[in-house]
């Protein structure tokens, strides 16, 4: 089997999850709570945040969900929000906070440059919005490395459905069995499995734990910096 393309998750895979997204999550929760700090903490807990560890649980809505799912989880507890307005508000916060706090995983630009030098097509499939992709990856200096982007609002469905993978393959003319899907959460890997991707790789730079990722992953790596050593086997 030859791998010709790699479809990456964004947050927790290309970007360090905690450094990038905890400020964004807190800002979104505080806005949803209209400044009520107690309710803000409650919303973060509903989203999967554990204040003792400072972590978001791997398959919680703040780790794996898109903006619509996050807004829906908070809406019942949010004072006076229309759901569609809350979705729009959270999307804007995620874009601005994501741009301000985007923290690339170590060696991101170098790793992507090396992967492109191998002739690989690279894409991003995220539960963030397309505007969020552009904001965070542009501020990280790596937007130009990618041949394809898909967010929850791109019209290809949402994770763990296979639509983003199929769109990547269709746009770039790649058979699904010749692509790798790389992510930090089970919903990334489940998306790849559902689409028939040839290689599933979990990484530990996000919210997923090794034991959870090993359920679906062919390989679990410390970070994408180790990808080339895996690709050498294919």
C-alpha atoms as an extended CHARMM CRD file, in Angstrom:
* protein
*
       234  EXT
         1         1  UNK       CA              0.0000000000        0.0000000000        0.0000000000  PROA      1               0.0000000000
         2         2  UNK       CA              1.2930000000        3.4640000000       -0.9400000000  PROA      2               0.0000000000
         3         3  UNK       CA              0.1500000000        6.5150000000        1.0150000000  PROA      3               0.0000000000
         4         4  UNK       CA             -0.3010000000        9.5120000000       -1.2970000000  PROA      4               0.0000000000
         5         5  UNK       CA             -2.2480000000       11.9040000000        0.9120000000  PROA      5               0.0000000000
         6         6  UNK       CA             -2.7100000000       12.7910000000        4.5640000000  PROA      6               0.0000000000
         7         7  UNK       CA             -5.8580000000       14.3180000000        6.0310000000  PROA      7               0.0000000000
         8         8  UNK       CA             -5.1460000000       15.9470000000        9.3820000000  PROA      8               0.0000000000
         9         9  UNK       CA             -7.4070000000       16.9490000000       12.1900000000  PROA      9               0.0000000000
        10        10  UNK       CA             -6.4710000000       20.4880000000       13.2820000000  PROA      10              0.0000000000
        11        11  UNK       CA             -6.8440000000       21.0500000000       17.0090000000  PROA      11              0.0000000000
        12        12  UNK       CA             -4.7550000000       18.7130000000       19.1220000000  PROA      12              0.0000000000
        13        13  UNK       CA             -3.0060000000       17.4490000000       15.9910000000  PROA      13              0.0000000000
        14        14  UNK       CA             -1.5180000000       20.4560000000       14.1880000000  PROA      14              0.0000000000
        15        15  UNK       CA             -2.0880000000       22.7890000000       17.1350000000  PROA      15              0.0000000000
        16        16  UNK       CA             -1.4670000000       22.1030000000       20.7920000000  PROA      16              0.0000000000
        17        17  UNK       CA             -4.9810000000       21.7090000000       22.1720000000  PROA      17              0.0000000000
        18        18  UNK       CA             -4.5840000000       23.0700000000       25.7000000000  PROA      18              0.0000000000
        19        19  UNK       CA             -2.5460000000       26.1450000000       24.7640000000  PROA      19              0.0000000000
        20        20  UNK       CA             -4.7720000000       27.0510000000       21.8190000000  PROA      20              0.0000000000
        21        21  UNK       CA             -8.2300000000       26.0830000000       22.9550000000  PROA      21              0.0000000000
        22        22  UNK       CA             -8.5460000000       26.4880000000       26.6990000000  PROA      22              0.0000000000
        23        23  UNK       CA             -8.4620000000       30.3070000000       26.3700000000  PROA      23              0.0000000000
        24        24  UNK       CA            -10.9680000000       30.0680000000       23.5170000000  PROA      24              0.0000000000
        25        25  UNK       CA            -13.2530000000       27.6630000000       25.3960000000  PROA      25              0.0000000000
        26        26  UNK       CA            -13.2340000000       29.8730000000       28.4880000000  PROA      26              0.0000000000
        27        27  UNK       CA            -13.9460000000       33.0200000000       26.4720000000  PROA      27              0.0000000000
        28        28  UNK       CA            -16.8550000000       31.3000000000       24.6940000000  PROA      28              0.0000000000
        29        29  UNK       CA            -18.2810000000       29.9530000000       27.9570000000  PROA      29              0.0000000000
        30        30  UNK       CA            -18.0210000000       33.3420000000       29.6460000000  PROA      30              0.0000000000
        31        31  UNK       CA            -19.7810000000       35.0650000000       26.7390000000  PROA      31              0.0000000000
        32        32  UNK       CA            -22.4880000000       32.3880000000       26.7590000000  PROA      32              0.0000000000
        33        33  UNK       CA            -22.9030000000       32.9620000000       30.5030000000  PROA      33              0.0000000000
        34        34  UNK       CA            -23.0890000000       36.7130000000       29.8720000000  PROA      34              0.0000000000
        35        35  UNK       CA            -20.2750000000       37.3320000000       32.3220000000  PROA      35              0.0000000000
        36        36  UNK       CA            -21.5420000000       35.0650000000       35.1260000000  PROA      36              0.0000000000
        37        37  UNK       CA            -18.3150000000       33.3720000000       36.2240000000  PROA      37              0.0000000000
        38        38  UNK       CA            -20.1070000000       30.6460000000       38.1650000000  PROA      38              0.0000000000
        39        39  UNK       CA            -22.2010000000       29.7110000000       35.1530000000  PROA      39              0.0000000000
        40        40  UNK       CA            -19.0810000000       29.9140000000       32.9900000000  PROA      40              0.0000000000
        41        41  UNK       CA            -17.4420000000       27.2100000000       35.1050000000  PROA      41              0.0000000000
        42        42  UNK       CA            -20.6090000000       25.1100000000       34.9190000000  PROA      42              0.0000000000
        43        43  UNK       CA            -20.7030000000       25.3800000000       31.1350000000  PROA      43              0.0000000000
        44        44  UNK       CA            -17.0490000000       24.3380000000       30.8960000000  PROA      44              0.0000000000
        45        45  UNK       CA            -17.8340000000       21.3210000000       33.0830000000  PROA      45              0.0000000000
        46        46  UNK       CA            -20.7860000000       20.4320000000       30.8390000000  PROA      46              0.0000000000
        47        47  UNK       CA            -18.3800000000       20.6710000000       27.9060000000  PROA      47              0.0000000000
        48        48  UNK       CA            -16.0210000000       18.1440000000       29.4650000000  PROA      48              0.0000000000
        49        49  UNK       CA            -13.5610000000       20.2820000000       31.4350000000  PROA      49              0.0000000000
        50        50  UNK       CA            -12.0780000000       18.8320000000       34.6360000000  PROA      50              0.0000000000
        51        51  UNK       CA            -10.8030000000       21.7000000000       36.8350000000  PROA      51              0.0000000000
        52        52  UNK       CA             -8.6290000000       19.3520000000       38.9050000000  PROA      52              0.0000000000
        53        53  UNK       CA             -6.6040000000       18.0720000000       35.9560000000  PROA      53              0.0000000000
        54        54  UNK       CA             -7.0880000000       21.1740000000       33.8060000000  PROA      54              0.0000000000
        55        55  UNK       CA             -7.9490000000       18.8840000000       30.8780000000  PROA      55              0.0000000000
        56        56  UNK       CA            -10.8740000000       18.3840000000       28.5490000000  PROA      56              0.0000000000
        57        57  UNK       CA            -12.0350000000       14.7570000000       28.3770000000  PROA      57              0.0000000000
        58        58  UNK       CA            -11.1030000000       13.1090000000       25.1070000000  PROA      58              0.0000000000
        59        59  UNK       CA            -14.5500000000       12.5480000000       23.6260000000  PROA      59              0.0000000000
        60        60  UNK       CA            -16.3420000000       15.4340000000       25.3530000000  PROA      60              0.0000000000
        61        61  UNK       CA            -18.1730000000       18.0140000000       23.2710000000  PROA      61              0.0000000000
        62        62  UNK       CA            -15.4320000000       20.6580000000       23.6770000000  PROA      62              0.0000000000
        63        63  UNK       CA            -12.8660000000       18.1570000000       22.4040000000  PROA      63              0.0000000000
        64        64  UNK       CA            -14.8130000000       16.4430000000       19.6570000000  PROA      64              0.0000000000
        65        65  UNK       CA            -17.8510000000       18.5710000000       18.9020000000  PROA      65              0.0000000000
        66        66  UNK       CA            -18.4560000000       21.3030000000       16.3520000000  PROA      66              0.0000000000
        67        67  UNK       CA            -19.8090000000       24.7380000000       17.2320000000  PROA      67              0.0000000000
        68        68  UNK       CA            -23.4260000000       23.6980000000       16.7330000000  PROA      68              0.0000000000
        69        69  UNK       CA            -22.9870000000       20.7770000000       19.1250000000  PROA      69              0.0000000000
        70        70  UNK       CA            -21.2130000000       22.9440000000       21.7100000000  PROA      70              0.0000000000
        71        71  UNK       CA            -23.8820000000       25.6350000000       21.5000000000  PROA      71              0.0000000000
        72        72  UNK       CA            -26.6400000000       23.0240000000       21.8160000000  PROA      72              0.0000000000
        73        73  UNK       CA            -24.9920000000       21.5520000000       24.9300000000  PROA      73              0.0000000000
        74        74  UNK       CA            -24.8550000000       25.0120000000       26.5340000000  PROA      74              0.0000000000
        75        75  UNK       CA            -28.0900000000       26.4740000000       25.2280000000  PROA      75              0.0000000000
        76        76  UNK       CA            -30.4090000000       24.9790000000       27.8510000000  PROA      76              0.0000000000
        77        77  UNK       CA            -28.3300000000       26.6320000000       30.5590000000  PROA      77              0.0000000000
        78        78  UNK       CA            -27.6830000000       29.9320000000       28.7600000000  PROA      78              0.0000000000
        79        79  UNK       CA            -29.7830000000       32.9920000000       29.6500000000  PROA      79              0.0000000000
        80        80  UNK       CA            -31.7780000000       34.3930000000       26.7690000000  PROA      80              0.0000000000
        81        81  UNK       CA            -29.8330000000       33.0890000000       23.7880000000  PROA      81              0.0000000000
        82        82  UNK       CA            -31.3740000000       32.1070000000       20.4910000000  PROA      82              0.0000000000
        83        83  UNK       CA            -29.5370000000       28.9450000000       19.4470000000  PROA      83              0.0000000000
        84        84  UNK       CA            -28.5300000000       30.2240000000       15.9990000000  PROA      84              0.0000000000
        85        85  UNK       CA            -27.2810000000       33.4840000000       17.4930000000  PROA      85              0.0000000000
        86        86  UNK       CA            -25.2760000000       31.5470000000       20.0710000000  PROA      86              0.0000000000
        87        87  UNK       CA            -23.6760000000       29.4290000000       17.3390000000  PROA      87              0.0000000000
        88        88  UNK       CA            -22.6500000000       32.5770000000       15.4640000000  PROA      88              0.0000000000
        89        89  UNK       CA            -21.3010000000       34.2010000000       18.6320000000  PROA      89              0.0000000000
        90        90  UNK       CA            -19.2200000000       31.1570000000       19.5780000000  PROA      90              0.0000000000
        91        91  UNK       CA            -17.8560000000       30.8400000000       16.0350000000  PROA      91              0.0000000000
        92        92  UNK       CA            -16.6120000000       34.4450000000       16.1190000000  PROA      92              0.0000000000
        93        93  UNK       CA            -15.0100000000       33.9300000000       19.5250000000  PROA      93              0.0000000000
        94        94  UNK       CA            -13.3120000000       30.7470000000       18.3760000000  PROA      94              0.0000000000
        95        95  UNK       CA            -11.9340000000       32.5390000000       15.3150000000  PROA      95              0.0000000000
        96        96  UNK       CA            -10.5720000000       35.5250000000       17.2090000000  PROA      96              0.0000000000
        97        97  UNK       CA             -9.2970000000       33.5690000000       20.1950000000  PROA      97              0.0000000000
        98        98  UNK       CA             -7.9090000000       30.8320000000       17.9680000000  PROA      98              0.0000000000
        99        99  UNK       CA             -5.9170000000       33.3680000000       15.9740000000  PROA      99              0.0000000000
       100       100  UNK       CA             -4.6580000000       35.0400000000       19.1680000000  PROA      100             0.0000000000
       101       101  UNK       CA             -3.6250000000       31.8320000000       20.9490000000  PROA      101             0.0000000000
       102       102  UNK       CA             -2.7570000000       29.4000000000       18.1210000000  PROA      102             0.0000000000
       103       103  UNK       CA              0.1480000000       27.2750000000       19.3410000000  PROA      103             0.0000000000
       104       104  UNK       CA              1.6120000000       24.9570000000       16.6760000000  PROA      104             0.0000000000
       105       105  UNK       CA              2.8300000000       21.5760000000       17.8350000000  PROA      105             0.0000000000
       106       106  UNK       CA              6.6530000000       21.5080000000       17.9560000000  PROA      106             0.0000000000
       107       107  UNK       CA              8.2280000000       21.3810000000       14.5050000000  PROA      107             0.0000000000
       108       108  UNK       CA              4.9210000000       21.8010000000       12.6610000000  PROA      108             0.0000000000
       109       109  UNK       CA              6.2300000000       23.8060000000        9.7010000000  PROA      109             0.0000000000
       110       110  UNK       CA              9.2830000000       21.5800000000        9.3130000000  PROA      110             0.0000000000
       111       111  UNK       CA              7.1740000000       18.4170000000        9.4370000000  PROA      111             0.0000000000
       112       112  UNK       CA              4.7150000000       19.6910000000        6.8400000000  PROA      112             0.0000000000
       113       113  UNK       CA              7.5490000000       20.8200000000        4.5660000000  PROA      113             0.0000000000
       114       114  UNK       CA              9.0980000000       17.3610000000        4.7540000000  PROA      114             0.0000000000
       115       115  UNK       CA              5.7900000000       15.6670000000        4.0070000000  PROA      115             0.0000000000
       116       116  UNK       CA              5.2060000000       17.9140000000        0.9880000000  PROA      116             0.0000000000
       117       117  UNK       CA              8.7320000000       17.1110000000       -0.2250000000  PROA      117             0.0000000000
       118       118  UNK       CA              7.6740000000       13.4570000000       -0.3730000000  PROA      118             0.0000000000
       119       119  UNK       CA              5.0000000000       14.4400000000       -2.9000000000  PROA      119             0.0000000000
       120       120  UNK       CA              2.1100000000       13.9740000000       -0.4760000000  PROA      120             0.0000000000
       121       121  UNK       CA             -1.1640000000       15.8710000000       -0.7390000000  PROA      121             0.0000000000
       122       122  UNK       CA             -2.1300000000       17.3940000000        2.6090000000  PROA      122             0.0000000000
       123       123  UNK       CA             -5.5520000000       18.3640000000        3.9090000000  PROA      123             0.0000000000
       124       124  UNK       CA             -7.2990000000       19.5160000000        7.0510000000  PROA      124             0.0000000000
       125       125  UNK       CA            -10.6270000000       18.1920000000        8.3220000000  PROA      125             0.0000000000
       126       126  UNK       CA            -11.8570000000       19.8610000000       11.4990000000  PROA      126             0.0000000000
       127       127  UNK       CA            -14.9320000000       20.4230000000       13.6320000000  PROA      127             0.0000000000
       128       128  UNK       CA            -13.9660000000       24.1010000000       13.6290000000  PROA      128             0.0000000000
       129       129  UNK       CA            -15.3150000000       26.4330000000       10.9360000000  PROA      129             0.0000000000
       130       130  UNK       CA            -13.5340000000       27.1880000000        7.6600000000  PROA      130             0.0000000000
       131       131  UNK       CA            -12.8930000000       30.7120000000        8.9530000000  PROA      131             0.0000000000
       132       132  UNK       CA            -11.3940000000       29.1170000000       12.0610000000  PROA      132             0.0000000000
       133       133  UNK       CA             -9.0500000000       27.0260000000        9.9120000000  PROA      133             0.0000000000
       134       134  UNK       CA             -7.8600000000       30.1100000000        8.0780000000  PROA      134             0.0000000000
       135       135  UNK       CA             -7.4380000000       32.1410000000       11.2840000000  PROA      135             0.0000000000
       136       136  UNK       CA             -5.4370000000       29.5890000000       13.2470000000  PROA      136             0.0000000000
       137       137  UNK       CA             -3.2940000000       28.1200000000       10.4850000000  PROA      137             0.0000000000
       138       138  UNK       CA             -2.5430000000       31.5020000000        8.9070000000  PROA      138             0.0000000000
       139       139  UNK       CA             -1.3580000000       32.8720000000       12.2520000000  PROA      139             0.0000000000
       140       140  UNK       CA              0.7310000000       29.7130000000       12.6390000000  PROA      140             0.0000000000
       141       141  UNK       CA              2.3660000000       30.3130000000        9.2460000000  PROA      141             0.0000000000
       142       142  UNK       CA              1.3850000000       26.9830000000        7.6860000000  PROA      142             0.0000000000
       143       143  UNK       CA             -1.8290000000       27.6700000000        5.7590000000  PROA      143             0.0000000000
       144       144  UNK       CA             -0.0370000000       27.4220000000        2.4100000000  PROA      144             0.0000000000
       145       145  UNK       CA              1.1460000000       23.8650000000        3.0560000000  PROA      145             0.0000000000
       146       146  UNK       CA             -2.3480000000       22.4520000000        2.5630000000  PROA      146             0.0000000000
       147       147  UNK       CA             -4.1950000000       21.4310000000       -0.5960000000  PROA      147             0.0000000000
       148       148  UNK       CA             -7.6290000000       21.0040000000        0.9990000000  PROA      148             0.0000000000
       149       149  UNK       CA             -9.6680000000       22.3280000000        3.9190000000  PROA      149             0.0000000000
       150       150  UNK       CA            -12.9690000000       21.1670000000        5.3790000000  PROA      150             0.0000000000
       151       151  UNK       CA            -14.7730000000       22.5110000000        8.4270000000  PROA      151             0.0000000000
       152       152  UNK       CA            -18.0880000000       21.5710000000        9.9700000000  PROA      152             0.0000000000
       153       153  UNK       CA            -19.6710000000       24.2690000000        7.7730000000  PROA      153             0.0000000000
       154       154  UNK       CA            -18.1770000000       23.1230000000        4.4350000000  PROA      154             0.0000000000
       155       155  UNK       CA            -21.1420000000       20.9840000000        3.4540000000  PROA      155             0.0000000000
       156       156  UNK       CA            -19.3340000000       17.6310000000        3.6670000000  PROA      156             0.0000000000
       157       157  UNK       CA            -20.9850000000       16.4900000000        6.8850000000  PROA      157             0.0000000000
       158       158  UNK       CA            -19.4150000000       16.3250000000       10.3250000000  PROA      158             0.0000000000
       159       159  UNK       CA            -17.1780000000       13.9150000000       12.1890000000  PROA      159             0.0000000000
       160       160  UNK       CA            -17.3050000000       10.9610000000       12.5950000000  PROA      160             0.0000000000
       161       161  UNK       CA            -19.1640000000       10.7860000000        9.2830000000  PROA      161             0.0000000000
       162       162  UNK       CA            -16.9250000000        9.9970000000        6.2690000000  PROA      162             0.0000000000
       163       163  UNK       CA            -17.8620000000       12.9880000000        4.1000000000  PROA      163             0.0000000000
       164       164  UNK       CA            -14.7730000000       15.1250000000        4.7210000000  PROA      164             0.0000000000
       165       165  UNK       CA            -12.5050000000       12.2320000000        3.7840000000  PROA      165             0.0000000000
       166       166  UNK       CA            -14.4540000000       11.5430000000        0.6140000000  PROA      166             0.0000000000
       167       167  UNK       CA            -14.3430000000       15.2260000000       -0.3310000000  PROA      167             0.0000000000
       168       168  UNK       CA            -10.5570000000       15.3050000000        0.1620000000  PROA      168             0.0000000000
       169       169  UNK       CA            -10.1080000000       12.2320000000       -2.0190000000  PROA      169             0.0000000000
       170       170  UNK       CA            -12.5100000000       13.4520000000       -4.6990000000  PROA      170             0.0000000000
       171       171  UNK       CA            -10.9500000000       16.9020000000       -4.9440000000  PROA      171             0.0000000000
       172       172  UNK       CA             -7.3910000000       15.5970000000       -5.1970000000  PROA      172             0.0000000000
       173       173  UNK       CA             -8.0530000000       12.4130000000       -7.1550000000  PROA      173             0.0000000000
       174       174  UNK       CA             -6.8690000000       10.0100000000       -4.4620000000  PROA      174             0.0000000000
       175       175  UNK       CA             -8.2410000000        6.5390000000       -3.7130000000  PROA      175             0.0000000000
       176       176  UNK       CA             -9.3620000000        6.3610000000       -0.0720000000  PROA      176             0.0000000000
       177       177  UNK       CA             -7.1030000000        3.3800000000        0.5570000000  PROA      177             0.0000000000
       178       178  UNK       CA             -4.0890000000        5.5350000000       -0.3340000000  PROA      178             0.0000000000
       179       179  UNK       CA             -4.6410000000        8.2010000000        2.2950000000  PROA      179             0.0000000000
       180       180  UNK       CA             -3.8770000000        8.4520000000        6.0010000000  PROA      180             0.0000000000
       181       181  UNK       CA             -6.1580000000       10.1330000000        8.5300000000  PROA      181             0.0000000000
       182       182  UNK       CA             -4.3360000000       11.6340000000       11.5060000000  PROA      182             0.0000000000
       183       183  UNK       CA             -6.0150000000       12.9350000000       14.6570000000  PROA      183             0.0000000000
       184       184  UNK       CA             -5.9860000000       13.1550000000       18.4280000000  PROA      184             0.0000000000
       185       185  UNK       CA             -9.4840000000       11.8430000000       19.0490000000  PROA      185             0.0000000000
       186       186  UNK       CA            -11.5020000000        8.7390000000       18.3230000000  PROA      186             0.0000000000
       187       187  UNK       CA            -13.9810000000       10.7140000000       16.2020000000  PROA      187             0.0000000000
       188       188  UNK       CA            -11.1190000000       11.5340000000       13.7980000000  PROA      188             0.0000000000
       189       189  UNK       CA            -10.1540000000        7.8970000000       13.4900000000  PROA      189             0.0000000000
       190       190  UNK       CA            -13.7730000000        6.7600000000       13.2530000000  PROA      190             0.0000000000
       191       191  UNK       CA            -14.2280000000        9.1780000000       10.3490000000  PROA      191             0.0000000000
       192       192  UNK       CA            -11.2430000000        7.6110000000        8.6110000000  PROA      192             0.0000000000
       193       193  UNK       CA            -12.4490000000        4.0830000000        9.2900000000  PROA      193             0.0000000000
       194       194  UNK       CA            -15.9360000000        4.8770000000        7.9790000000  PROA      194             0.0000000000
       195       195  UNK       CA            -14.4390000000        6.2870000000        4.7720000000  PROA      195             0.0000000000
       196       196  UNK       CA            -12.1030000000        3.3460000000        4.1820000000  PROA      196             0.0000000000
       197       197  UNK       CA             -8.8270000000        5.2270000000        4.7040000000  PROA      197             0.0000000000
       198       198  UNK       CA             -5.7590000000        3.0450000000        4.2950000000  PROA      198             0.0000000000
       199       199  UNK       CA             -3.9680000000        4.2560000000        7.4410000000  PROA      199             0.0000000000
       200       200  UNK       CA             -5.2610000000        5.6120000000       10.7610000000  PROA      200             0.0000000000
       201       201  UNK       CA             -2.8130000000        7.4320000000       13.0360000000  PROA      201             0.0000000000
       202       202  UNK       CA             -3.5040000000        8.7900000000       16.5060000000  PROA      202             0.0000000000
       203       203  UNK       CA             -1.3910000000       11.4930000000       18.1280000000  PROA      203             0.0000000000
       204       204  UNK       CA             -0.9770000000       12.4670000000       21.7780000000  PROA      204             0.0000000000
       205       205  UNK       CA             -0.7740000000       16.2650000000       21.4170000000  PROA      205             0.0000000000
       206       206  UNK       CA             -4.4790000000       16.7340000000       22.1100000000  PROA      206             0.0000000000
       207       207  UNK       CA             -7.1730000000       15.3260000000       24.3570000000  PROA      207             0.0000000000
       208       208  UNK       CA             -7.0490000000       11.6450000000       23.3540000000  PROA      208             0.0000000000
       209       209  UNK       CA             -5.2740000000        9.0800000000       25.5110000000  PROA      209             0.0000000000
       210       210  UNK       CA             -3.1330000000        6.2660000000       24.0930000000  PROA      210             0.0000000000
       211       211  UNK       CA             -5.3950000000        3.5030000000       25.3580000000  PROA      211             0.0000000000
       212       212  UNK       CA             -8.4460000000        5.0730000000       23.7630000000  PROA      212             0.0000000000
       213       213  UNK       CA             -6.7720000000        5.7780000000       20.4300000000  PROA      213             0.0000000000
       214       214  UNK       CA             -5.3370000000        2.2820000000       20.1490000000  PROA      214             0.0000000000
       215       215  UNK       CA             -8.8850000000        0.9520000000       19.7520000000  PROA      215             0.0000000000
       216       216  UNK       CA             -8.9500000000        2.2410000000       16.1470000000  PROA      216             0.0000000000
       217       217  UNK       CA             -5.4610000000        3.4990000000       15.2720000000  PROA      217             0.0000000000
       218       218  UNK       CA             -2.9090000000        1.5390000000       13.2910000000  PROA      218             0.0000000000
       219       219  UNK       CA             -0.2540000000        3.6160000000       15.0670000000  PROA      219             0.0000000000
       220       220  UNK       CA             -0.3000000000        6.0150000000       18.0210000000  PROA      220             0.0000000000
       221       221  UNK       CA              2.4940000000        8.6100000000       17.9650000000  PROA      221             0.0000000000
       222       222  UNK       CA              3.6850000000       11.2500000000       20.3860000000  PROA      222             0.0000000000
       223       223  UNK       CA              3.1490000000       13.8470000000       17.6590000000  PROA      223             0.0000000000
       224       224  UNK       CA              3.0440000000       14.3030000000       13.8990000000  PROA      224             0.0000000000
       225       225  UNK       CA              6.8210000000       14.8120000000       14.0110000000  PROA      225             0.0000000000
       226       226  UNK       CA              7.0450000000       11.0020000000       14.0570000000  PROA      226             0.0000000000
       227       227  UNK       CA              4.9060000000       10.5130000000       10.9390000000  PROA      227             0.0000000000
       228       228  UNK       CA              7.7500000000       10.0650000000        8.4710000000  PROA      228             0.0000000000
       229       229  UNK       CA              9.0650000000        7.0260000000       10.3180000000  PROA      229             0.0000000000
       230       230  UNK       CA              5.6220000000        5.4300000000        9.9380000000  PROA      230             0.0000000000
       231       231  UNK       CA              5.2580000000        6.3960000000        6.2730000000  PROA      231             0.0000000000
       232       232  UNK       CA              8.5840000000        4.7360000000        5.4880000000  PROA      232             0.0000000000
       233       233  UNK       CA              6.8390000000        1.4090000000        6.0950000000  PROA      233             0.0000000000
       234       234  UNK       CA              4.1610000000        2.0250000000        3.4590000000  PROA      234             0.0000000000
